[in-house]
Amino acid sequence: MYRSESNQYTVKVKYLRSFNDETPQDISIPDCGSPCTLEKFIEISQYVIPEDWEQECRIHHSGERTDRSTVNQRRKR
């Protein structure tokens, strides 16, 4: 996350091809670009942020897994 000259927060994704690479590449964020405003990044990434972590991880208190995924259900909406 970066703060722009206009005092607005932006998100950039950087990629290193290897551990020896000293110059990371900027990766364009789909439907947003690079840099991407924090507000837009939050908006486009909402469908991958779990609302119910326990359900998303499919773990119940008993330790049994379930077959449902809240992220997949929200994508279908």
Backbone as CSV, one residue per row, in Angstrom:
resi,resn,N_x,N_y,N_z,CA_x,CA_y,CA_z,C_x,C_y,C_z
1,MET,0.845,-1.141,0.000,0.000,0.000,0.000,0.906,1.224,0.000
2,TYR,0.465,2.204,-0.742,1.203,3.447,-0.882,0.268,4.619,-0.629
3,ARG,0.848,5.767,-0.329,0.064,6.996,-0.224,0.515,7.899,-1.359
4,SER,-0.443,8.333,-2.167,-0.120,9.172,-3.316,0.157,10.603,-2.873
5,GLU,0.621,11.415,-3.811,0.896,12.821,-3.504,-0.362,13.558,-3.077
6,SER,-1.518,13.096,-3.561,-2.791,13.718,-3.181,-3.341,13.139,-1.874
7,ASN,-2.483,12.393,-1.159,-2.819,11.806,0.144,-3.907,10.733,0.037
8,GLN,-3.979,10.063,-1.109,-4.927,8.974,-1.324,-4.155,7.661,-1.268
9,TYR,-4.739,6.644,-0.604,-4.075,5.353,-0.515,-4.295,4.555,-1.787
10,THR,-3.227,3.906,-2.247,-3.284,3.071,-3.436,-2.615,1.728,-3.144
11,VAL,-2.968,0.733,-3.965,-2.427,-0.611,-3.824,-1.656,-0.945,-5.089
12,LYS,-0.470,-1.513,-4.921,0.322,-2.001,-6.044,0.708,-3.444,-5.742
13,VAL,0.699,-4.283,-6.773,1.150,-5.657,-6.627,2.488,-5.753,-7.342
14,LYS,3.481,-6.261,-6.648,4.832,-6.412,-7.204,5.156,-7.897,-7.326
15,TYR,5.950,-8.245,-8.335,6.304,-9.641,-8.587,7.806,-9.772,-8.788
16,LEU,8.417,-10.675,-8.040,9.826,-11.014,-8.227,9.894,-12.359,-8.927
17,ARG,10.589,-12.431,-10.041,10.677,-13.681,-10.793,11.472,-14.749,-10.049
18,SER,12.426,-14.332,-9.232,13.227,-15.277,-8.457,13.737,-14.571,-7.211
19,PHE,14.319,-15.339,-6.316,14.876,-14.757,-5.102,16.053,-13.850,-5.404
20,ASN,16.704,-14.068,-6.530,17.866,-13.266,-6.904,17.489,-11.998,-7.658
21,ASP,16.233,-11.875,-8.067,15.764,-10.717,-8.818,15.712,-9.513,-7.892
22,GLU,16.350,-8.432,-8.296,16.385,-7.233,-7.459,15.380,-6.180,-7.904
23,THR,14.763,-6.369,-9.061,13.830,-5.384,-9.586,12.444,-6.011,-9.750
24,PRO,11.544,-5.746,-8.811,10.201,-6.317,-8.942,9.422,-5.653,-10.076
25,GLN,8.549,-6.434,-10.697,7.699,-5.914,-11.757,6.347,-5.527,-11.170
26,ASP,5.773,-4.414,-11.668,4.407,-4.068,-11.291,3.457,-4.992,-12.025
27,ILE,2.484,-5.510,-11.316,1.454,-6.363,-11.900,0.147,-5.568,-11.902
28,SER,-0.502,-5.521,-13.047,-1.775,-4.817,-13.154,-2.867,-5.611,-12.451
29,ILE,-3.650,-4.948,-11.640,-4.756,-5.580,-10.932,-5.963,-5.566,-11.874
30,PRO,-6.543,-6.734,-12.179,-7.684,-6.785,-13.104,-8.809,-5.833,-12.686
31,ASP,-9.351,-5.126,-13.647,-10.447,-4.166,-13.448,-10.039,-2.965,-12.601
32,CYS,-8.736,-2.752,-12.442,-8.302,-1.620,-11.622,-7.014,-0.986,-12.137
33,GLY,-6.044,-1.778,-12.593,-4.776,-1.233,-13.056,-3.741,-1.177,-11.951
34,SER,-2.725,-0.375,-12.182,-1.668,-0.201,-11.192,-1.133,1.223,-11.289
35,PRO,-1.217,2.002,-10.244,-1.768,1.645,-8.937,-3.292,1.628,-8.961
36,CYS,-3.840,0.976,-7.962,-5.291,0.848,-7.809,-5.664,1.579,-6.521
37,THR,-6.695,2.402,-6.569,-7.090,3.077,-5.334,-7.543,2.029,-4.314
38,LEU,-7.315,2.310,-3.065,-7.690,1.371,-2.006,-9.190,1.107,-2.042
39,GLU,-9.985,2.139,-2.262,-11.434,1.974,-2.312,-11.836,1.007,-3.426
40,LYS,-11.261,1.167,-4.612,-11.580,0.295,-5.742,-11.093,-1.123,-5.470
41,PHE,-9.892,-1.267,-4.877,-9.351,-2.587,-4.552,-10.281,-3.334,-3.594
42,ILE,-10.775,-2.641,-2.582,-11.702,-3.250,-1.626,-12.980,-3.659,-2.346
43,GLU,-13.483,-2.794,-3.212,-14.715,-3.084,-3.950,-14.584,-4.331,-4.825
44,ILE,-13.490,-4.442,-5.583,-13.358,-5.571,-6.508,-12.921,-6.859,-5.827
45,SER,-12.443,-6.766,-4.595,-11.987,-7.976,-3.906,-12.976,-8.487,-2.863
46,GLN,-14.129,-7.856,-2.718,-15.107,-8.259,-1.710,-15.539,-9.708,-1.849
47,TYR,-15.663,-10.209,-3.075,-16.169,-11.570,-3.259,-15.194,-12.649,-2.797
48,VAL,-13.946,-12.313,-2.549,-12.986,-13.325,-2.084,-12.679,-13.194,-0.592
49,ILE,-13.310,-12.239,0.075,-13.104,-12.057,1.511,-14.232,-12.780,2.247
50,PRO,-13.907,-13.812,3.002,-14.951,-14.584,3.681,-15.729,-13.752,4.689
51,GLU,-17.027,-13.961,4.718,-17.872,-13.351,5.740,-17.889,-14.232,6.985
52,ASP,-17.763,-15.522,6.782,-17.811,-16.503,7.867,-16.569,-17.390,7.746
53,TRP,-15.535,-17.067,8.497,-14.257,-17.779,8.390,-14.394,-19.262,8.711
54,GLU,-15.177,-19.581,9.726,-15.335,-20.982,10.105,-15.980,-21.772,8.972
55,GLN,-17.032,-21.216,8.375,-17.699,-21.889,7.262,-16.773,-21.955,6.047
56,GLU,-16.052,-20.882,5.784,-15.167,-20.850,4.618,-14.075,-21.908,4.723
57,CYS,-13.556,-22.087,5.903,-12.514,-23.095,6.102,-13.125,-24.485,6.217
58,ARG,-14.427,-24.552,6.264,-15.173,-25.806,6.343,-14.775,-26.632,7.557
59,ILE,-14.534,-25.944,8.643,-14.170,-26.620,9.887,-15.245,-26.309,10.927
60,HIS,-15.792,-27.330,11.510,-16.741,-27.168,12.603,-15.992,-27.419,13.903
61,HIS,-16.626,-27.087,14.976,-15.988,-27.306,16.277,-15.611,-28.768,16.487
62,SER,-16.315,-29.662,15.810,-16.000,-31.079,15.945,-14.768,-31.449,15.119
63,GLY,-14.311,-30.528,14.249,-13.155,-30.808,13.407,-13.520,-31.401,12.058
64,GLU,-14.826,-31.642,11.826,-15.261,-32.214,10.555,-15.354,-31.128,9.496
65,ARG,-15.039,-31.506,8.249,-15.136,-30.575,7.131,-16.532,-30.650,6.536
66,THR,-16.987,-29.531,5.965,-18.254,-29.519,5.242,-17.958,-29.320,3.763
67,ASP,-18.981,-29.385,2.930,-18.798,-29.274,1.485,-19.093,-27.890,0.940
68,ARG,-19.468,-26.936,1.775,-19.879,-25.631,1.283,-18.774,-24.603,1.416
69,SER,-18.786,-23.641,0.498,-17.833,-22.542,0.523,-18.597,-21.237,0.371
70,THR,-18.479,-20.329,1.342,-19.219,-19.067,1.266,-18.710,-18.197,0.128
71,VAL,-17.438,-18.245,-0.189,-16.908,-17.452,-1.302,-17.534,-17.928,-2.608
72,ASN,-17.594,-19.228,-2.833,-18.202,-19.744,-4.053,-19.676,-19.390,-4.137
73,GLN,-20.368,-19.399,-3.008,-21.779,-19.040,-3.018,-21.946,-17.568,-3.396
74,ARG,-21.090,-16.686,-2.877,-21.207,-15.270,-3.196,-20.841,-15.001,-4.636
75,ARG,-19.922,-15.754,-5.233,-19.552,-15.566,-6.637,-20.727,-15.853,-7.560
76,LYS,-21.587,-16.801,-7.160,-22.703,-17.208,-8.001,-23.831,-16.196,-8.011
77,ARG,-23.825,-15.254,-7.067,-24.918,-14.261,-6.971,-24.938,-13.356,-8.169
